[in-house]
Amino acid sequence: MTFSIVASGADGVSFGVAVASKFLAVGAAVPAAAAGHGALATQSYANLAYRPDGLALLRSGAGAERTVATLTAADSQREQRQLGVVDRTGGSASYTGKACHPWAGGRWGPGYAIQGNILTGEDVLAAMEEAWLETSTAEPLARRLLAALSAGDQAGGDRRGRQSAALLVVAPGGGYGGGDDVVADLRVDDHPAPVAELARLLDLHDLYFGHAEEADMLDLGPELAEEVAQLLAAVGYRPAGSSLAAVMAALADWAGVENLEERTTSADKVDPLVLGVLRERAGR
């Protein structure tokens, strides 16, 4: 009833799952991941106990193959299940029970496992695998997962149609403000084009929670600092003084209201994206 990819990032500690289905809120059932340990997708009459039990196995050091074998051996309905797992060493495994609705199957390789059932055909998984292998390991894991999911969707996906999609990515300290490991947890629960909508949400996620490379940050010299002060005044956040600290304080205040606080962590530089949004809001 679903097609998914489970994968690890090039750093070996980030993991993620991308999934789509003709099923309401597939993100609430299929994906699970633990930073530094691994990830899994449970689907086809999904056994939700696979998620906590599978992560516990991965945290204990079990590899992907052992995790699959242990979970399915204890499941009397395993022939209806489908499961993909990636472990912290890059090991991977995909299981498809003999009673899964056709077309059903899986593909796996170093650091990835791809699986699907009730698909338009095997070419869905082939397209996903090709897209995954063609992406650069330098790209963010979320983007690589989305590329694979989009390829499967374009190849036909779930033969019943489209309804929901989800993307889960974890990395140590990768969450909002560094408070947890959840880099991204995006869900499209009911939509006529869920994968395209998921891509739109990922763009927004990058806008609000992304970070500019240090080399791309703009130094707030006197001229740019004066422009920023004027822009802030135009949007109702006039700095309390002319010092750089006053300008940066006002910028941080404005950015917090705009949900851009993750991009305003420097004391003397400005993210070019933040500057662009500020100029837009000020009508410049």
MOJO-V113863 format. One record per residue. N is the residue number from 1. SS is DSSP state (H for helix, E for strand, C for the rest). PHI is phi as a letter, one per 40 degrees, with the letter a starting at -180 (* if undefined). NEAR is the number of other C-alpha atoms within 8 Angstrom. Layout:
# MOJO-V113863
n=N ss=SS phi=PHI near=NEAR
n=N ss=SS phi=PHI near=NEAR
This chain:
# MOJO-V113863
n=1 ss=C phi=* near=13
n=2 ss=E phi=a near=15
n=3 ss=E phi=b near=15
n=4 ss=E phi=a near=13
n=5 ss=E phi=b near=17
n=6 ss=E phi=b near=17
n=7 ss=E phi=a near=13
n=8 ss=E phi=b near=19
n=9 ss=C phi=c near=13
n=10 ss=C phi=c near=7
n=11 ss=C phi=c near=6
n=12 ss=C phi=g near=11
n=13 ss=C phi=b near=13
n=14 ss=C phi=c near=16
n=15 ss=E phi=b near=19
n=16 ss=E phi=a near=17
n=17 ss=E phi=b near=19
n=18 ss=E phi=b near=15
n=19 ss=E phi=a near=16
n=20 ss=E phi=a near=17
n=21 ss=E phi=a near=16
n=22 ss=C phi=c near=12
n=23 ss=C phi=a near=10
n=24 ss=C phi=c near=9
n=25 ss=C phi=f near=12
n=26 ss=H phi=c near=14
n=27 ss=H phi=c near=14
n=28 ss=H phi=c near=6
n=29 ss=C phi=b near=10
n=30 ss=C phi=c near=12
n=31 ss=E phi=c near=15
n=32 ss=E phi=a near=12
n=33 ss=E phi=a near=15
n=34 ss=E phi=b near=12
n=35 ss=C phi=d near=12
n=36 ss=C phi=g near=11
n=37 ss=C phi=b near=13
n=38 ss=E phi=i near=18
n=39 ss=E phi=a near=18
n=40 ss=E phi=a near=16
n=41 ss=E phi=b near=15
n=42 ss=E phi=b near=16
n=43 ss=E phi=a near=13
n=44 ss=C phi=g near=11
n=45 ss=C phi=f near=6
n=46 ss=C phi=d near=10
n=47 ss=C phi=c near=9
n=48 ss=C phi=c near=9
n=49 ss=H phi=c near=7
n=50 ss=H phi=d near=9
n=51 ss=H phi=c near=13
n=52 ss=H phi=c near=9
n=53 ss=H phi=c near=9
n=54 ss=H phi=c near=13
n=55 ss=H phi=c near=15
n=56 ss=H phi=c near=8
n=57 ss=H phi=c near=10
n=58 ss=H phi=c near=15
n=59 ss=H phi=c near=10
n=60 ss=C phi=c near=6
n=61 ss=C phi=h near=7
n=62 ss=C phi=c near=10
n=63 ss=C phi=c near=13
n=64 ss=H phi=c near=13
n=65 ss=H phi=c near=10
n=66 ss=H phi=c near=8
n=67 ss=H phi=c near=13
n=68 ss=H phi=c near=15
n=69 ss=H phi=c near=8
n=70 ss=H phi=c near=8
n=71 ss=H phi=c near=11
n=72 ss=H phi=c near=9
n=73 ss=H phi=c near=8
n=74 ss=C phi=c near=6
n=75 ss=C phi=b near=7
n=76 ss=C phi=c near=6
n=77 ss=C phi=b near=6
n=78 ss=H phi=d near=10
n=79 ss=H phi=c near=9
n=80 ss=H phi=c near=12
n=81 ss=C phi=c near=17
n=82 ss=E phi=b near=16
n=83 ss=E phi=a near=13
n=84 ss=E phi=b near=17
n=85 ss=E phi=b near=18
n=86 ss=E phi=b near=19
n=87 ss=E phi=b near=16
n=88 ss=C phi=c near=13
n=89 ss=C phi=c near=6
n=90 ss=C phi=g near=11
n=91 ss=C phi=c near=14
n=92 ss=E phi=a near=17
n=93 ss=E phi=a near=13
n=94 ss=E phi=b near=15
n=95 ss=E phi=b near=11
n=96 ss=E phi=b near=14
n=97 ss=C phi=c near=10
n=98 ss=C phi=c near=6
n=99 ss=C phi=c near=7
n=100 ss=C phi=c near=13
n=101 ss=C phi=c near=8
n=102 ss=C phi=c near=7
n=103 ss=C phi=c near=11
n=104 ss=C phi=a near=14
n=105 ss=E phi=i near=10
n=106 ss=E phi=a near=12
n=107 ss=E phi=b near=10
n=108 ss=E phi=a near=10
n=109 ss=E phi=a near=9
n=110 ss=C phi=d near=7
n=111 ss=C phi=g near=12
n=112 ss=E phi=a near=15
n=113 ss=E phi=a near=17
n=114 ss=E phi=b near=16
n=115 ss=E phi=a near=17
n=116 ss=E phi=a near=15
n=117 ss=C phi=a near=15
n=118 ss=C phi=f near=13
n=119 ss=E phi=c near=17
n=120 ss=C phi=c near=11
n=121 ss=C phi=i near=8
n=122 ss=C phi=c near=10
n=123 ss=H phi=c near=8
n=124 ss=H phi=c near=15
n=125 ss=H phi=c near=13
n=126 ss=H phi=c near=8
n=127 ss=H phi=c near=12
n=128 ss=H phi=c near=16
n=129 ss=H phi=c near=11
n=130 ss=H phi=c near=9
n=131 ss=H phi=c near=11
n=132 ss=H phi=c near=11
n=133 ss=H phi=c near=7
n=134 ss=H phi=c near=6
n=135 ss=C phi=c near=9
n=136 ss=C phi=c near=7
n=137 ss=C phi=c near=8
n=138 ss=C phi=c near=5
n=139 ss=C phi=c near=8
n=140 ss=C phi=d near=8
n=141 ss=H phi=d near=13
n=142 ss=H phi=d near=11
n=143 ss=H phi=c near=8
n=144 ss=H phi=c near=12
n=145 ss=H phi=c near=15
n=146 ss=H phi=c near=11
n=147 ss=H phi=c near=12
n=148 ss=H phi=c near=15
n=149 ss=H phi=c near=15
n=150 ss=H phi=c near=11
n=151 ss=H phi=c near=12
n=152 ss=H phi=c near=14
n=153 ss=H phi=c near=12
n=154 ss=H phi=c near=7
n=155 ss=C phi=c near=9
n=156 ss=C phi=h near=11
n=157 ss=C phi=f near=13
n=158 ss=E phi=c near=16
n=159 ss=C phi=c near=8
n=160 ss=C phi=c near=6
n=161 ss=C phi=h near=8
n=162 ss=C phi=b near=13
n=163 ss=C phi=a near=15
n=164 ss=E phi=a near=19
n=165 ss=E phi=a near=17
n=166 ss=E phi=a near=15
n=167 ss=E phi=a near=17
n=168 ss=E phi=b near=16
n=169 ss=E phi=b near=15
n=170 ss=E phi=b near=16
n=171 ss=C phi=a near=15
n=172 ss=C phi=d near=10
n=173 ss=C phi=g near=9
n=174 ss=C phi=c near=12
n=175 ss=C phi=c near=13
n=176 ss=H phi=d near=10
n=177 ss=H phi=g near=5
n=178 ss=H phi=g near=8
n=179 ss=C phi=c near=8
n=180 ss=C phi=a near=9
n=181 ss=C phi=c near=12
n=182 ss=E phi=c near=13
n=183 ss=E phi=c near=11
n=184 ss=E phi=a near=11
n=185 ss=E phi=a near=9
n=186 ss=E phi=b near=10
n=187 ss=E phi=b near=11
n=188 ss=E phi=b near=13
n=189 ss=C phi=c near=12
n=190 ss=C phi=a near=9
n=191 ss=C phi=a near=10
n=192 ss=C phi=c near=6
n=193 ss=C phi=b near=8
n=194 ss=H phi=c near=15
n=195 ss=H phi=c near=12
n=196 ss=H phi=c near=8
n=197 ss=H phi=c near=10
n=198 ss=H phi=c near=14
n=199 ss=H phi=c near=9
n=200 ss=H phi=c near=8
n=201 ss=H phi=c near=9
n=202 ss=H phi=c near=9
n=203 ss=H phi=c near=8
n=204 ss=H phi=c near=8
n=205 ss=H phi=d near=10
n=206 ss=H phi=c near=8
n=207 ss=H phi=c near=9
n=208 ss=H phi=c near=11
n=209 ss=H phi=b near=10
n=210 ss=C phi=c near=9
n=211 ss=C phi=b near=7
n=212 ss=C phi=c near=9
n=213 ss=C phi=c near=6
n=214 ss=H phi=d near=5
n=215 ss=H phi=c near=4
n=216 ss=H phi=c near=8
n=217 ss=C phi=c near=11
n=218 ss=E phi=b near=8
n=219 ss=E phi=c near=8
n=220 ss=C phi=c near=11
n=221 ss=C phi=c near=6
n=222 ss=H phi=d near=6
n=223 ss=H phi=c near=7
n=224 ss=H phi=c near=9
n=225 ss=H phi=c near=11
n=226 ss=H phi=c near=8
n=227 ss=H phi=c near=8
n=228 ss=H phi=c near=11
n=229 ss=H phi=c near=11
n=230 ss=H phi=c near=9
n=231 ss=H phi=c near=11
n=232 ss=H phi=c near=16
n=233 ss=H phi=c near=10
n=234 ss=H phi=c near=9
n=235 ss=C phi=b near=9
n=236 ss=C phi=g near=6
n=237 ss=C phi=b near=11
n=238 ss=C phi=c near=11
n=239 ss=C phi=d near=12
n=240 ss=C phi=c near=7
n=241 ss=C phi=a near=6
n=242 ss=C phi=c near=7
n=243 ss=C phi=c near=6
n=244 ss=H phi=c near=9
n=245 ss=H phi=c near=7
n=246 ss=H phi=c near=11
n=247 ss=H phi=c near=15
n=248 ss=H phi=c near=10
n=249 ss=H phi=c near=9
n=250 ss=H phi=c near=13
n=251 ss=H phi=c near=12
n=252 ss=H phi=c near=10
n=253 ss=H phi=c near=9
n=254 ss=H phi=c near=10
n=255 ss=H phi=c near=12
n=256 ss=H phi=c near=9
n=257 ss=H phi=c near=7
n=258 ss=C phi=c near=7
n=259 ss=C phi=g near=8
n=260 ss=C phi=b near=13
n=261 ss=H phi=c near=11
n=262 ss=H phi=c near=12
n=263 ss=H phi=b near=12
n=264 ss=C phi=b near=12
n=265 ss=C phi=b near=6
n=266 ss=C phi=c near=6
n=267 ss=C phi=c near=6
n=268 ss=C phi=a near=8
n=269 ss=E phi=b near=9
n=270 ss=E phi=b near=12
n=271 ss=C phi=c near=13
n=272 ss=H phi=d near=10
n=273 ss=H phi=c near=7
n=274 ss=H phi=c near=12
n=275 ss=H phi=c near=10
n=276 ss=H phi=c near=8
n=277 ss=H phi=c near=8
n=278 ss=H phi=c near=10
n=279 ss=H phi=c near=10
n=280 ss=H phi=c near=8
n=281 ss=H phi=c near=8
n=282 ss=C phi=c near=10
n=283 ss=C phi=g near=5
n=284 ss=C phi=c near=5
